Amino acid sequence: MTERGFLPDDVRLCLQNGLHNPTKDELKNHCWRYRIEGKSVDGARIDVAVAIQGEVIVVTVITPEFKRLSMAKKKNKIEKNYEIGGYGFAVILDEIELDDPLGDGDWVPMINEIKLNVAIFETLAVTPIRLSGAHIVFIRKFLNMNQESFAKALGLARHGAVSKWEQKGPLSAGMKPGTEVLIRALMREKLGYLEFPLADIRVLVALADQTGLPEPLRLRLIA
């Protein structure tokens, strides 16, 4: 920021007296970005872009000239085997388009998070892997259920088992094969699938002895 000739006082003035531009707000890859348009202490036109990801806050000062030069040279790029974080389990996209919205070399995936969550849910419903604790958390929340209602849907008297599974985190939840099959049946019902082939059920049952980290989910998102 200082190498562009701006000081903290310029940022403070812009944040205090500038106007929030909601058209620039975005949430990508669990990173929240917003922009304030205002002026520096000496009256120069500036934008202050704030990016928040977890406990990390990045502030960038953008001038009209910087935006013009950035847009002139800005090009998106394609990256293969891109791993998405934030789910508690490995999700790898076969191919994804990356964007550099501020022109500062901070590339972020161009992802519709709703579509991504649906794709993850669909893949978990049909992929023959043992479910991890993190998978269970994702599935339960996608189904809009708390632990009690999820346990009830599985025919369990109490939610203690669900809590125990979820505490396993990235490791195999360690549930019985029949429960794994029932969870997949619930997911398929949510997706409107009319059939659950016997061959798929047999594959899931055969995974009963697998422990440790499940294989990463590989997705191919269609725009």
N, C-alpha and C positions, 0 to 999 in steps of 0.2 A: 504494500500500500504506500509506504513512504517513498519507495523508489519512483512512484508515479507523481510525487509531489504533494501528497495529501497526508494530513495529520489526524490524530484521534479527534481533535476538535471539529474537523470537517465532518467526520462520520457522526459525531454526537449531534451536531446541528441539523444534519440531514434527517437523522432518525427522530429528532424531537419535533421538527417543523415541516418535514416533508410529507408527501402524500403516498399512501399505500396503493400500489397498483395490483389489484387482485388478479388481473389477467396474466400476471407473471408467476402466480403461485403454482407450485407443483409438488407432488409427492412421488418420488421415484426411488426404487430400491431402498425403501425405509429412510430416505433422506428428504427432509422438508425444506423447501426453498421459498423465500418471498423477497419482494423488492420494494424499496422506498425511493421515490423520486423527489429530489430537492436540490438544494444549493450548498456549496461549501462556504466557509467563512468569508472568502473574498468575492462571493456571488457567482462563482462558476457553476454551471449546470452539471449535476452529478446524480448517479443512481447508486444506492447502497444495497447490494445483494447479500442476504443472510442465508446461510445453509446450516441446518441443524440435523445432526445424525447422532443419536444417543447423547452423550455428554460433550460431544465435539461441536463447536460453533465456529464457522468460517465466515468472515466478513470481507467482501470484495467491493472496491470502489470502481464504478464504471463511468467513463466519460463518453459523450457523443462520438468523439473521434475514435476512441477505443472500440465502441460498438460497431462503427462503420468499418474499421479495419478487420475486426473479428468476423463480421458477417461476410466480408469480401473473400476471406480465405477459409471460412468454415466449411467443412465437409464431414458428413457422418462416416463412420467406418463400421465394418462388419467384423465381429470376433466370434470364433468358433469355440465350443466347449467352455462356455462362460458359466461360472458357478455363482448362483444367487445365494446370498446369506440371509440370516434373520429368521429362519424357520426351525432351527434346531436339528435339522437333518439336511443331507447334501442334495441339492437340486442343481442339475447341470443342463443348460440350454445348448442344444446342438449348434445353434447359430443365432446371434442377436445383433441388432443394430445399436450402436453406441452414439450418443450425442454429446457435444461439448457446448452446452447452452450459453456459458459465459465467455467462451473462447479463451479459457485460461488453462487448458490442458486437463481439466477435471472431467473425464469421460464417464457418463452414466448411461445405463441401459434404457432404451426406449421401450418401456413395458407398461401395459395396462394391468395393474395389479389385480383387478377383478378377474380378468381373463387368465392371468397366471395362476391364481388360486383355484379356479375351475379346472384348469389343465392339470394341476397337481392332484386335485381330488380325483379326477377321472383316471389319471395314471395309477394312483394308489389303489383304486377300485379293481383294476385288472392286472396289475403287475404282481407276479408270484414272488414276493419277498415277505419275510417276517416283519410284522409291524413293530416299530420302536415306540418308546414312550412319547417322543416328540411327534411321531405320526399320529398317535392317539389324540394328543392335544389338538393337533391341526384338524383331524377328522371331526372330533366332537364340536369344536368351535364352528367349523364349516356347516355342520348340521344344526347350529344354533341351539345346542343343548348344554346344560350344566352337568356336573358329574352325576347328580342324582337321576336326572332324566335319561342320561346315556346308559347308566346302569339298568334302569327300568326297561329300556328298549332292548337290552341284552338278556332280560329275564333274571337279573341279579337282585337279590333282596336289599343289598346295601351298596353304597358307592365306594366303599373302602378298596375294593379290587381295582376300580378305575384309577383312584388316587395312587395306588401302588404301581400300576402300569406306567402312569405318566411320570412318576418320579424316576423311572429308568432313563429318562432323557434320550440321548442318541442311541442307547443300547436297546437290544431286543426287549420288548415288554414282558416276554416270558409267559404269555397267556396260553391256554390250551388250544389245540388246533381247531376244535369245534367253535370256539369263540372267535378265532380269526376268520373262519368261514362266515359266521353270523354277521360280523362287522362288515365284511365285503358284501354280504347280501343287503344290509341296510344301505350301504353306499350305492349299490346298483339300483336299489329301489328309488333312491333320491334322484338318480340320473335318468330314471325311466327305462332302464334295461329290463326287458321282459323275460330274459333267460339267464340262468346261471349254469353253464355246462358242467356236467359231472366231471369231465376231464380237468377243468379248472379247479374244482373242489379237491380232487385227488392230488393235484400239484401242491396246493396249499397245505394239505395234511402231511405230505411228504417232507415239508420244511420244518417239521416240529422240532428237530434236533439242532437246528441252526441257532447260534448265539452270537453275541458281539454286535458289531456295527452292520446294519443292513447295507446292501448295495445302494449307491446313489441313484436317485430318480433322474432319468434322462428324458427331456422334453423337447418337442419341436413345436414352437409356438407359430400359429398361423395368424397373420395380422387381419 
